[in-house]
Amino acid sequence: MLDLKIIIGSTREGRSADQVHPWVVERARAHEAFDVEVLDLRDWPLPMFAETIQTVGDFRDPTYSDPIVKRWNQTIKAADAFLFITTEYNHSVPGVLKNAIDSVFVSYGFRNKPSATVSYSNSLVGGARAIEHLAHMIIEADGVPLRNTVPVGRVLQAFDEDGMPHDPMTDVSLGIVLDDLAWWGTALQKARADGELPPGTFRLRAAMAAQAKG
């Protein structure tokens, strides 16, 4: 089975994520492809990102500036796929989620792994702009953001008393996303096992060093 990490990207009091994530987690755990772990950023009080090459220590066994940063990197590194649950702040994701992604430093924990997003907001667009920004962040982290997403608009009215979305197409959309994660997760898991190129930044630095010597 694929190790799917569901990352809840809001931590503030009264967050609407608590209406969204039970449905997402239940559907993901019912999918035969996944072993699901929920990473609620409330449980991961990561310091504001300030890592440098000096604070990381030995690349083969990084220490980082704080033990929780090391555990976070190890946890992300162990995953095969990611499903983000995020609200939209100022046309982007919450700062705590950006900080969590930035904190995956040197380990390349998101690299060559698929991710998808369930977003929500009280507006009609359902956090669509947060989805776009998050995809850019994951690309920069060497991850593989998938096209299909689940934007939930008017989140306060979106779910019934049983925690299911009123719009049946919202549930269909989540099913599509989970199937996509399963397909891409399996394909990329095999590709990683067959061998990975070094990160592009490392190859570029090596080429620049060789050119400088020549």
C-alpha positions as CSV (number, residue, x, y, z in Angstrom):
1,M,0.0,0.0,0.0
2,L,1.0,3.6,-0.5
3,D,1.9,5.8,2.4
4,L,-0.5,8.7,2.0
5,K,0.0,11.7,4.3
6,I,-3.0,14.0,4.7
7,I,-1.7,17.4,5.7
8,I,-4.2,19.8,7.5
9,G,-2.8,23.3,6.7
10,S,-4.8,25.5,9.1
11,T,-4.2,25.8,12.8
12,R,-6.4,28.7,13.9
13,E,-9.2,28.4,16.4
14,G,-12.6,27.7,14.9
15,R,-11.1,26.6,11.6
16,S,-13.5,25.2,8.9
17,A,-10.9,22.4,8.3
18,D,-12.7,20.5,11.1
19,Q,-15.8,20.3,8.9
20,V,-13.8,19.1,5.9
21,H,-11.1,16.7,7.1
22,P,-13.3,14.0,8.6
23,W,-14.9,13.4,5.2
24,V,-11.6,13.5,3.4
25,V,-9.9,11.1,5.9
26,E,-12.8,8.6,5.9
27,R,-12.8,8.5,2.1
28,A,-9.1,8.1,1.9
29,R,-9.0,5.3,4.4
30,A,-11.7,3.5,2.5
31,H,-9.6,3.5,-0.6
32,E,-7.7,0.2,-1.0
33,A,-4.5,1.9,-2.2
34,F,-3.6,3.8,0.9
35,D,-2.2,3.5,4.4
36,V,-3.3,7.0,5.7
37,E,-1.6,9.2,8.3
38,V,-3.0,12.5,9.2
39,L,-0.5,15.3,9.8
40,D,-2.4,18.1,11.5
41,L,-0.1,21.1,11.7
42,R,-1.6,21.9,15.1
43,D,0.4,18.9,16.3
44,W,3.5,20.1,14.6
45,P,4.5,23.5,16.1
46,L,7.4,24.0,13.7
47,P,9.6,27.0,14.3
48,M,9.7,29.7,11.6
49,F,11.9,28.5,8.9
50,A,15.5,29.6,9.4
51,E,17.5,26.6,8.3
52,T,20.9,27.0,6.6
53,I,23.5,24.5,5.4
54,Q,25.2,25.1,8.8
55,T,22.2,24.2,10.9
56,V,21.4,21.1,8.9
57,G,24.7,19.4,9.8
58,D,25.7,16.2,8.0
59,F,23.7,15.8,4.8
60,R,23.7,12.0,5.3
61,D,22.1,12.3,8.8
62,P,20.8,15.9,9.2
63,T,20.4,17.3,12.7
64,Y,18.6,20.5,11.8
65,S,18.1,23.4,14.2
66,D,15.4,21.7,16.2
67,P,14.4,18.1,16.8
68,I,10.8,18.7,15.6
69,V,12.2,19.9,12.2
70,K,14.2,16.7,11.9
71,R,11.1,14.6,12.7
72,W,9.0,16.5,10.2
73,N,11.5,15.9,7.5
74,Q,11.7,12.2,8.3
75,T,7.9,12.0,8.3
76,I,7.5,13.7,5.0
77,K,10.4,11.7,3.5
78,A,8.6,8.4,4.4
79,A,5.5,9.3,2.4
80,D,4.6,8.1,-1.1
81,A,1.9,10.7,-1.8
82,F,0.3,13.8,-0.2
83,L,-3.2,15.2,0.1
84,F,-3.3,18.8,1.4
85,I,-6.4,20.3,3.1
86,T,-6.1,24.1,3.0
87,T,-8.1,27.2,3.3
88,E,-7.3,30.4,1.4
89,Y,-5.8,33.4,3.0
90,N,-5.2,36.5,0.8
91,H,-5.3,34.5,-2.4
92,S,-2.8,31.9,-1.0
93,V,-2.3,29.3,1.6
94,P,-1.9,29.9,5.4
95,G,1.6,30.9,6.4
96,V,1.8,27.9,8.7
97,L,1.4,25.6,5.7
98,K,4.0,27.5,3.7
99,N,6.4,27.3,6.6
100,A,5.8,23.5,6.9
101,I,6.7,23.1,3.2
102,D,9.8,25.3,3.5
103,S,10.9,23.3,6.5
104,V,11.3,20.2,4.3
105,F,14.9,21.3,3.6
106,V,17.8,19.2,2.2
107,S,15.8,15.9,2.7
108,Y,13.8,16.6,-0.5
109,G,10.9,14.8,1.1
110,F,8.4,15.9,-1.5
111,R,10.6,15.0,-4.4
112,N,9.2,12.8,-7.2
113,K,5.9,12.2,-5.2
114,P,2.4,13.2,-6.2
115,S,0.3,15.6,-4.3
116,A,-3.3,16.9,-4.6
117,T,-5.4,19.5,-2.7
118,V,-8.8,19.8,-1.1
119,S,-9.3,23.5,-0.6
120,Y,-12.2,25.4,1.1
121,S,-13.4,28.9,1.7
122,N,-16.6,30.8,2.4
123,S,-16.4,32.3,-1.1
124,L,-17.8,30.7,-4.3
125,V,-14.3,29.9,-5.6
126,G,-13.6,27.5,-2.8
127,G,-9.9,28.3,-2.3
128,A,-9.0,27.9,-6.0
129,R,-6.3,30.5,-5.8
130,A,-4.7,28.7,-2.8
131,I,-4.6,25.6,-5.0
132,E,-2.7,27.4,-7.6
133,H,-0.1,28.9,-5.2
134,L,0.3,25.5,-3.5
135,A,1.0,23.8,-6.8
136,H,3.9,26.3,-7.5
137,M,5.3,25.6,-4.0
138,I,5.3,21.8,-4.6
139,I,6.9,22.2,-8.0
140,E,9.7,24.1,-6.4
141,A,10.0,21.4,-3.7
142,D,10.5,18.9,-6.6
143,G,7.1,17.3,-6.1
144,V,4.5,16.4,-8.6
145,P,1.2,18.4,-8.1
146,L,-1.7,16.8,-9.9
147,R,-4.3,18.6,-12.1
148,N,-7.5,17.4,-10.4
149,T,-8.4,19.1,-7.1
150,V,-11.4,19.5,-4.8
151,P,-12.4,23.1,-4.2
152,V,-15.2,23.4,-1.6
153,G,-17.0,26.8,-1.8
154,R,-19.3,28.2,0.9
155,V,-17.8,25.7,3.3
156,L,-20.1,26.6,6.2
157,Q,-23.1,25.4,4.2
158,A,-21.3,22.7,2.2
159,F,-21.9,19.7,4.5
160,D,-24.9,17.9,5.9
161,E,-25.5,16.7,9.4
162,D,-23.7,13.4,8.6
163,G,-20.6,15.3,7.4
164,M,-21.1,14.6,3.8
165,P,-21.0,17.3,1.1
166,H,-24.5,18.5,-0.1
167,D,-23.2,18.6,-3.7
168,P,-22.6,15.0,-4.8
169,M,-20.1,16.1,-7.4
170,T,-17.8,17.2,-4.6
171,D,-17.6,13.7,-3.4
172,V,-17.1,12.4,-6.9
173,S,-14.3,14.9,-7.3
174,L,-12.6,13.6,-4.2
175,G,-12.9,10.0,-5.6
176,I,-11.2,11.2,-8.8
177,V,-8.4,12.8,-6.8
178,L,-7.8,9.7,-4.7
179,D,-7.7,7.5,-7.8
180,D,-5.2,9.9,-9.4
181,L,-3.0,9.8,-6.3
182,A,-3.1,6.0,-6.3
183,W,-2.1,5.8,-10.0
184,W,0.6,8.4,-9.8
185,G,1.8,7.2,-6.4
186,T,2.3,3.7,-7.7
187,A,4.0,4.8,-10.8
188,L,6.4,7.2,-9.1
189,Q,7.1,4.7,-6.3
190,K,8.3,2.3,-8.9
191,A,10.3,5.0,-10.7
192,R,12.0,6.0,-7.4
193,A,12.9,2.4,-6.7
194,D,14.4,2.0,-10.2
195,G,16.7,4.9,-9.5
196,E,16.5,8.7,-9.2
197,L,18.6,11.5,-10.7
198,P,20.3,13.7,-8.2
199,P,18.3,16.9,-7.5
200,G,18.7,19.4,-10.3
201,T,20.3,22.0,-8.0
202,F,23.0,19.6,-7.1
203,R,23.7,18.8,-10.8
204,L,23.8,22.5,-11.6
205,R,26.2,23.3,-8.9
206,A,28.5,20.4,-10.0
207,A,28.4,21.7,-13.6
208,M,29.2,25.2,-12.4
209,A,32.1,23.9,-10.3
210,A,33.5,21.9,-13.2
211,Q,33.2,24.9,-15.5
212,A,35.1,27.1,-12.9
213,K,37.9,24.6,-12.8
214,G,38.1,24.3,-16.5
